Amino acid sequence: MQLERRTDFEDLIFGAKILGCGGGGEEALARTFLERILAEGLKVTVLDPKTELSDNALLCVTGMVGGRKTPETLAIIEGLEEINKDPMLSATRLLEQFLDEKFYALVSTEIGAGNFFVPIYVSAKLGIGVIDGDLCGRAKPEISISTSNIAGLSITPLAIVSAFGDELLLKSAQTDQRAEAIAREMAVLSGGTVGVARCPAYWSAYQKAVIPGTMSWAQKIGTTIRLALENGQQPLKSLLSLLTSPFQPSEPRYFHAHVENFEVADRVGFVIGEISLKDNKGHRYRVWFKNEFLVIWRDDTPIASAPDLLCIVDAKTCEGLTPWENDFFSGREVVVIITKNHPLWYTSRGLELFSPKHFGFTFNYPGTKV
């Protein structure tokens, strides 16, 4: 896989917006990094995890933690000067300094337009590789929701850096959730987001956690839809074919609907709310999100949830939609597509970390009942 031309990156962003299930960082963040990569002539080296890593290759996860800037978080940083435009790069270097060992490659915590692009940009700046894969198979709202957690990799030591020069090195934490809470609090205190580098380990351990091929999957989706639109074709059929799970034999389920209502609130570093939909048969749907789409009800019965991929796209262009923007205006026609995630998520530990009960609901993972 090569990332060289602008269209390579554009296709990757387009596909990652779909696979990110509404979250995984904002598209504007990815485009900022894209312009820097092109302007600086940086080289992006994408590594195939099946063939291009040795057991003693040292890796880490580089990303961002936080939510949107709100009046409350902006008030906290009033009067402070932003002195670090690349806190995620600084966090990675800080973790390297603590370990006294250079990283061979970086891993993405999830699929998603913005956060997928963070390790791409940082790896290019450091002159190292980035893995064609991630630790979720979609996007998720908490860094503790990770296949590294399922595989038993330690989230610490963990480095946190803000745009205002704050640097924190968390040497240990009893649980991944506690480390998440500390990073999230730093994000709130830093205007909304911070750069984080975490989970340093060798490939011999990481190969139990990395979900391979998700970057090339996202790029293939973006390329296919772009070509279909350029040729005047309706891209939904192609998208459904590409969303057949590459991790286990499962065809995607989907339904068409129109947006009726959209409610959103910013709460402690998260974007939380519900989307109300109605199909042409009179069924009503609710989609609950916490940064990402996580649970779907039809006529008050839960029919799908994480860890499945819950993707919502525009019915005509198949562009991935997000609750972070004004994408869910009344009357918009959308297609909701549900497909299976990696088998790791359907273990008892995976469902403990990433299913409705984790988010406070009383019901278990409902399967896919579309």
Secondary structure, 3 states (H helix, E strand, C coil): CCECCHHHHHHHHHHHHHHCCCCCCCHHHHHHHHHHHHHHCCCEEEECCCCCCCCCCEEEEEEEEECCCCHHHHHHCCCCCCCCCCHHHHHHHHHHHHHCCCCCEEEECCCCHHHHHHHHHHHHHHCCEEEEEECCCCCCCCCCCCHHHHHCCCCCCEEEECCCCCEEEECCCCCHHHHHHHHHHHHHHCCCEEEEEEEEEEHHHHCCCCEECHHHHHHHHHHHHHHHHHCCCCCHHHHHHHCCCCCCCCCCEEEEEEEEEEEEEEECCEEEEEEEEECCCCCEEEEEEECCEEEEEECCEEEEECCCEEEEEECCCCCECCCCCCCCCCCCEEEEEEECCCHHHHCHHHHHHCCHHHHCCCCCCCCCCC
